[in-house]
Amino acid sequence: MVRLSVNINKVATIRNARGGNTPDLVNFAIDCEKYGAEGITVHPRPDERHIKYSDVMALKPVLTTEFNIEGYPSKEFMDLVTMIRPTQVTLVPDPPDVLTSNAGWDTISNQSFLRDTIQQLKSAGIRSSLFLGPDQSLIDSAAETGTDRIELYTESYANSFDSDQEASIHLYKKTASLAHMAGLGINAGHDLNLKNLKFFVTEIPELTEVSIGHALICDALYFGIENTIQMYRRCLKSN
C-alpha cells in the first residue's frame, strides 16, 4: 500500500492568520498520525508564512511516523534539516517569493549543485528526494545526483485529469517506470485529491508515497480530519 504523508502547511496558515497557537500544529500532526497518516510533511519557506522553523524543531521530537521536510536547499534550510535530521528531505527548486511549488528540477543544469546537496543529506543520514516533472530526459541525470527518490510533480496530471485520464497519466507512467529501472524510489505530490488519486495510484505501480496537503485539509473542513485521512488511505489501496 502506498504511504500517505499529510502536508500540514495549511494548518499553519490558519494559525498564523490570527496569531497565537490555534489550531495547535503539533497536536494536529500527532492526531494525523493517530488517525492513520504514515508521515507528516512540512515546507518551511524563508518568509515563514505558514510553517516556521520553530515548528520544525517542535515537531521532530514528537512525531512517530516519517518526517518529510520540503524546501529549496539554501544555507539556512540545509542548516535546519541537517540539525533536525528528518526521515526525508524533498528538494524543490522554489524561488523565495513563489506562492506554491510550480516546477520540478532541471537535473541536467543543476546536477553539480544537487549532487553536493544530496551528499550533505547522506552524510547526515537523511533520505533524499528530488521534486521532478514527468520528463524522462531528466531521469538519468537525477540518478547521477545520488538521490534516493524522486517526487513526481503532479499538477499537470491533476489539471488534465477531467478531460482525458489516459493522456493525463501517460508521461507519468513512462517517467516512473524509467526512474524505477534506474533504482530510484517514486513519490508524488501536488493537487492530488479524492477524485484523481485512485487512478494515479492504480496506473503507477512503482509509487511508494504521496504527500497531500491543500486538498486533504480542504476536505477535512467538510468530513473531519480523522474521516478524511481514512478516505485518502482507501484511495491508496491497491485493490
C-alpha positions as a Markdown table, in Angstrom:
| # | Residue | x | y | z |
|---|---|---|---|---|
| 1 | Met | 0.0 | 0.0 | 0.0 |
| 2 | Val | 1.3 | 3.5 | -0.9 |
| 3 | Arg | 2.1 | 5.6 | 2.2 |
| 4 | Leu | 0.2 | 8.8 | 2.9 |
| 5 | Ser | 2.2 | 11.8 | 4.2 |
| 6 | Val | -0.1 | 14.7 | 5.3 |
| 7 | Asn | 1.3 | 18.1 | 4.5 |
| 8 | Ile | 0.2 | 20.4 | 7.3 |
| 9 | Asn | 1.3 | 23.8 | 5.8 |
| 10 | Lys | -2.3 | 24.9 | 5.5 |
| 11 | Val | -2.9 | 24.3 | 9.2 |
| 12 | Ala | -0.1 | 26.6 | 10.0 |
| 13 | Thr | -1.6 | 29.2 | 7.6 |
| 14 | Ile | -4.8 | 29.2 | 9.5 |
| 15 | Arg | -3.0 | 29.5 | 12.8 |
| 16 | Asn | -0.8 | 32.4 | 11.5 |
| 17 | Ala | -3.9 | 34.3 | 10.3 |
| 18 | Arg | -4.9 | 35.1 | 13.9 |
| 19 | Gly | -1.6 | 34.7 | 15.8 |
| 20 | Gly | -1.4 | 32.6 | 18.9 |
| 21 | Asn | -1.5 | 28.8 | 18.7 |
| 22 | Thr | -4.9 | 27.9 | 17.4 |
| 23 | Pro | -5.0 | 25.4 | 15.8 |
| 24 | Asp | -2.1 | 23.8 | 17.6 |
| 25 | Leu | 0.1 | 22.5 | 14.8 |
| 26 | Val | 2.0 | 19.9 | 16.9 |
| 27 | Asn | -1.2 | 18.4 | 18.3 |
| 28 | Phe | -2.7 | 18.4 | 14.8 |
| 29 | Ala | 0.2 | 16.4 | 13.5 |
| 30 | Ile | 0.1 | 13.9 | 16.3 |
| 31 | Asp | -3.7 | 13.5 | 15.7 |
| 32 | Cys | -3.0 | 12.9 | 11.9 |
| 33 | Glu | -0.6 | 10.1 | 12.9 |
| 34 | Lys | -3.2 | 8.7 | 15.3 |
| 35 | Tyr | -5.8 | 8.7 | 12.6 |
| 36 | Gly | -3.7 | 6.8 | 10.1 |
| 37 | Ala | -1.2 | 9.1 | 8.4 |
| 38 | Glu | 2.1 | 7.4 | 7.8 |
| 39 | Gly | 4.1 | 10.6 | 7.5 |
| 40 | Ile | 4.0 | 14.3 | 8.2 |
| 41 | Thr | 5.2 | 16.8 | 5.6 |
| 42 | Val | 6.2 | 20.4 | 6.1 |
| 43 | His | 7.6 | 23.1 | 3.8 |
| 44 | Pro | 9.2 | 25.9 | 5.7 |
| 45 | Arg | 9.7 | 28.9 | 3.4 |
| 46 | Pro | 12.1 | 31.8 | 4.1 |
| 47 | Asp | 9.2 | 34.2 | 5.0 |
| 48 | Glu | 7.7 | 31.7 | 7.4 |
| 49 | Arg | 4.2 | 32.5 | 6.0 |
| 50 | His | 3.0 | 29.1 | 7.2 |
| 51 | Ile | 5.5 | 26.6 | 8.7 |
| 52 | Lys | 8.0 | 28.3 | 10.9 |
| 53 | Tyr | 11.5 | 27.0 | 11.6 |
| 54 | Ser | 10.4 | 26.7 | 15.2 |
| 55 | Asp | 7.5 | 24.4 | 14.2 |
| 56 | Val | 10.0 | 22.1 | 12.5 |
| 57 | Met | 12.0 | 21.9 | 15.8 |
| 58 | Ala | 8.9 | 21.3 | 17.8 |
| 59 | Leu | 7.6 | 18.6 | 15.6 |
| 60 | Lys | 10.7 | 16.4 | 15.4 |
| 61 | Pro | 10.7 | 15.0 | 18.9 |
| 62 | Val | 7.0 | 14.1 | 19.0 |
| 63 | Leu | 6.4 | 12.5 | 15.6 |
| 64 | Thr | 6.4 | 8.7 | 15.4 |
| 65 | Thr | 6.0 | 8.3 | 11.7 |
| 66 | Glu | 8.2 | 9.5 | 8.8 |
| 67 | Phe | 9.0 | 13.2 | 8.9 |
| 68 | Asn | 9.4 | 14.8 | 5.4 |
| 69 | Ile | 10.8 | 18.3 | 5.1 |
| 70 | Glu | 10.4 | 20.1 | 1.7 |
| 71 | Gly | 12.3 | 23.1 | 0.6 |
| 72 | Tyr | 14.8 | 24.9 | -1.5 |
| 73 | Pro | 18.3 | 24.0 | -0.3 |
| 74 | Ser | 19.5 | 27.4 | 0.8 |
| 75 | Lys | 22.2 | 27.5 | 3.5 |
| 76 | Glu | 19.5 | 28.2 | 6.2 |
| 77 | Phe | 17.4 | 25.3 | 5.0 |
| 78 | Met | 20.3 | 22.9 | 4.9 |
| 79 | Asp | 21.5 | 24.0 | 8.4 |
| 80 | Leu | 18.0 | 23.3 | 9.7 |
| 81 | Val | 17.5 | 19.9 | 8.2 |
| 82 | Thr | 21.0 | 18.6 | 9.0 |
| 83 | Met | 20.4 | 19.6 | 12.6 |
| 84 | Ile | 16.8 | 18.1 | 12.7 |
| 85 | Arg | 17.7 | 15.0 | 10.7 |
| 86 | Pro | 14.2 | 14.1 | 9.4 |
| 87 | Thr | 13.5 | 10.8 | 7.7 |
| 88 | Gln | 13.4 | 12.5 | 4.3 |
| 89 | Val | 14.2 | 15.9 | 2.7 |
| 90 | Thr | 12.5 | 16.7 | -0.6 |
| 91 | Leu | 14.4 | 19.3 | -2.5 |
| 92 | Val | 12.3 | 21.7 | -4.6 |
| 93 | Pro | 13.5 | 24.5 | -6.9 |
| 94 | Asp | 11.3 | 27.2 | -5.5 |
| 95 | Pro | 12.4 | 30.9 | -5.5 |
| 96 | Pro | 11.7 | 32.6 | -2.2 |
| 97 | Asp | 8.6 | 34.5 | -3.3 |
| 98 | Val | 6.7 | 31.7 | -5.1 |
| 99 | Leu | 3.2 | 31.1 | -3.8 |
| 100 | Thr | 3.4 | 27.3 | -4.1 |
| 101 | Ser | 5.8 | 24.8 | -5.8 |
| 102 | Asn | 5.3 | 25.3 | -9.6 |
| 103 | Ala | 8.1 | 23.3 | -11.3 |
| 104 | Gly | 10.5 | 20.4 | -10.9 |
| 105 | Trp | 14.2 | 20.5 | -11.0 |
| 106 | Asp | 16.3 | 20.6 | -14.2 |
| 107 | Thr | 18.6 | 17.9 | -13.1 |
| 108 | Ile | 20.9 | 18.4 | -16.0 |
| 109 | Ser | 21.8 | 22.0 | -15.5 |
| 110 | Asn | 21.7 | 21.7 | -11.7 |
| 111 | Gln | 23.4 | 18.4 | -11.4 |
| 112 | Ser | 26.6 | 19.5 | -9.7 |
| 113 | Phe | 24.6 | 21.6 | -7.2 |
| 114 | Leu | 22.2 | 18.8 | -6.4 |
| 115 | Arg | 24.9 | 16.2 | -6.1 |
| 116 | Asp | 26.7 | 18.3 | -3.5 |
| 117 | Thr | 23.5 | 19.0 | -1.6 |
| 118 | Ile | 22.4 | 15.4 | -1.6 |
| 119 | Gln | 25.9 | 14.3 | -0.3 |
| 120 | Gln | 25.3 | 16.6 | 2.7 |
| 121 | Leu | 22.0 | 14.9 | 3.3 |
| 122 | Lys | 23.5 | 11.4 | 3.0 |
| 123 | Ser | 26.3 | 12.4 | 5.4 |
| 124 | Ala | 23.6 | 13.3 | 7.9 |
| 125 | Gly | 21.7 | 10.0 | 7.4 |
| 126 | Ile | 18.8 | 11.7 | 5.6 |
| 127 | Arg | 16.9 | 10.1 | 2.7 |
| 128 | Ser | 16.7 | 12.5 | -0.2 |
| 129 | Ser | 14.0 | 13.1 | -2.9 |
| 130 | Leu | 14.0 | 15.5 | -5.8 |
| 131 | Phe | 10.9 | 17.2 | -7.0 |
| 132 | Leu | 10.7 | 16.4 | -10.7 |
| 133 | Gly | 8.3 | 16.9 | -13.6 |
| 134 | Pro | 7.2 | 13.9 | -15.8 |
| 135 | Asp | 10.2 | 14.2 | -18.0 |
| 136 | Gln | 12.1 | 11.0 | -19.0 |
| 137 | Ser | 15.1 | 13.0 | -20.2 |
| 138 | Leu | 15.8 | 14.1 | -16.6 |
| 139 | Ile | 15.9 | 10.7 | -15.0 |
| 140 | Asp | 19.5 | 9.6 | -15.8 |
| 141 | Ser | 20.8 | 12.9 | -14.5 |
| 142 | Ala | 18.6 | 12.7 | -11.5 |
| 143 | Ala | 20.0 | 9.3 | -10.7 |
| 144 | Glu | 23.5 | 10.6 | -11.1 |
| 145 | Thr | 23.0 | 13.1 | -8.3 |
| 146 | Gly | 22.8 | 10.3 | -5.9 |
| 147 | Thr | 19.2 | 11.0 | -4.8 |
| 148 | Asp | 17.3 | 8.1 | -3.2 |
| 149 | Arg | 13.9 | 9.1 | -4.7 |
| 150 | Ile | 12.1 | 11.5 | -6.9 |
| 151 | Glu | 8.8 | 13.1 | -6.2 |
| 152 | Leu | 6.7 | 13.4 | -9.3 |
| 153 | Tyr | 5.2 | 16.9 | -9.6 |
| 154 | Thr | 1.5 | 16.1 | -10.4 |
| 155 | Glu | 0.0 | 19.5 | -11.2 |
| 156 | Ser | -0.3 | 18.8 | -14.9 |
| 157 | Tyr | -1.9 | 15.4 | -14.2 |
| 158 | Ala | -4.5 | 17.0 | -12.0 |
| 159 | Asn | -5.2 | 19.8 | -14.5 |
| 160 | Ser | -5.9 | 17.4 | -17.4 |
| 161 | Phe | -7.4 | 14.5 | -15.4 |
| 162 | Asp | -11.1 | 15.5 | -16.1 |
| 163 | Ser | -10.6 | 16.0 | -19.8 |
| 164 | Asp | -8.6 | 12.9 | -20.6 |
| 165 | Gln | -7.4 | 10.5 | -17.9 |
| 166 | Glu | -5.2 | 8.4 | -20.2 |
| 167 | Ala | -3.4 | 11.4 | -21.6 |
| 168 | Ser | -3.0 | 12.9 | -18.2 |
| 169 | Ile | -1.1 | 9.9 | -16.8 |
| 170 | His | 0.9 | 8.9 | -19.9 |
| 171 | Leu | 4.1 | 10.8 | -19.2 |
| 172 | Tyr | 4.0 | 10.0 | -15.5 |
| 173 | Lys | 3.8 | 6.2 | -16.3 |
| 174 | Lys | 6.8 | 6.4 | -18.6 |
| 175 | Thr | 8.8 | 8.6 | -16.2 |
| 176 | Ala | 8.0 | 6.4 | -13.1 |
| 177 | Ser | 9.0 | 3.2 | -15.0 |
| 178 | Leu | 12.3 | 4.7 | -16.1 |
| 179 | Ala | 13.1 | 6.0 | -12.7 |
| 180 | His | 12.3 | 2.7 | -11.1 |
| 181 | Met | 14.6 | 0.9 | -13.6 |
| 182 | Ala | 17.3 | 3.5 | -12.5 |
| 183 | Gly | 16.9 | 2.4 | -8.9 |
| 184 | Leu | 15.0 | 5.4 | -7.7 |
| 185 | Gly | 12.0 | 5.3 | -5.3 |
| 186 | Ile | 8.9 | 7.1 | -6.5 |
| 187 | Asn | 6.9 | 9.7 | -4.5 |
| 188 | Ala | 4.3 | 12.0 | -5.8 |
| 189 | Gly | 2.5 | 15.2 | -4.8 |
| 190 | His | 0.7 | 18.4 | -5.8 |
| 191 | Asp | -3.0 | 18.8 | -6.4 |
| 192 | Leu | -3.7 | 15.1 | -5.8 |
| 193 | Asn | -7.2 | 14.7 | -4.3 |
| 194 | Leu | -10.0 | 12.3 | -3.6 |
| 195 | Lys | -11.1 | 12.4 | -7.3 |
| 196 | Asn | -7.9 | 11.8 | -9.1 |
| 197 | Leu | -5.8 | 9.9 | -6.5 |
| 198 | Lys | -7.1 | 6.3 | -7.0 |
| 199 | Phe | -6.4 | 6.4 | -10.8 |
| 200 | Phe | -2.9 | 7.7 | -10.3 |
| 201 | Val | -2.0 | 5.0 | -7.7 |
| 202 | Thr | -3.5 | 2.3 | -9.9 |
| 203 | Glu | -1.6 | 3.4 | -13.0 |
| 204 | Ile | 1.8 | 3.9 | -11.3 |
| 205 | Pro | 2.6 | 0.6 | -9.6 |
| 206 | Glu | 6.1 | 1.8 | -8.7 |
| 207 | Leu | 4.7 | 4.5 | -6.4 |
| 208 | Thr | 5.8 | 4.4 | -2.8 |
| 209 | Glu | 4.5 | 7.6 | -1.1 |
| 210 | Val | 2.2 | 10.6 | -1.7 |
| 211 | Ser | 2.3 | 13.9 | 0.0 |
| 212 | Ile | -1.0 | 15.7 | 0.1 |
| 213 | Gly | -1.9 | 18.9 | 1.9 |
| 214 | His | -4.2 | 21.5 | 0.4 |
| 215 | Ala | -6.9 | 19.2 | -0.9 |
| 216 | Leu | -6.8 | 17.0 | 2.2 |
| 217 | Ile | -7.1 | 19.9 | 4.6 |
| 218 | Cys | -10.0 | 21.4 | 2.5 |
| 219 | Asp | -11.8 | 18.0 | 2.6 |
| 220 | Ala | -11.3 | 17.9 | 6.3 |
| 221 | Leu | -13.4 | 21.1 | 6.7 |
| 222 | Tyr | -16.4 | 19.0 | 5.4 |
| 223 | Phe | -15.6 | 15.5 | 6.6 |
| 224 | Gly | -13.4 | 16.0 | 9.6 |
| 225 | Ile | -9.7 | 15.2 | 9.7 |
| 226 | Glu | -10.0 | 11.6 | 11.0 |
| 227 | Asn | -12.5 | 10.6 | 8.4 |
| 228 | Thr | -10.7 | 12.4 | 5.6 |
| 229 | Ile | -7.4 | 10.6 | 6.3 |
| 230 | Gln | -9.2 | 7.3 | 6.1 |
| 231 | Met | -10.9 | 8.3 | 2.8 |
| 232 | Tyr | -7.5 | 9.1 | 1.3 |
| 233 | Arg | -6.0 | 5.9 | 2.6 |
| 234 | Arg | -8.7 | 3.9 | 1.0 |
| 235 | Cys | -7.8 | 5.6 | -2.3 |
| 236 | Leu | -4.2 | 4.3 | -1.8 |
| 237 | Lys | -5.2 | 0.6 | -1.5 |
| 238 | Ser | -4.0 | -1.5 | -4.5 |
| 239 | Asn | -7.4 | -3.1 | -5.0 |
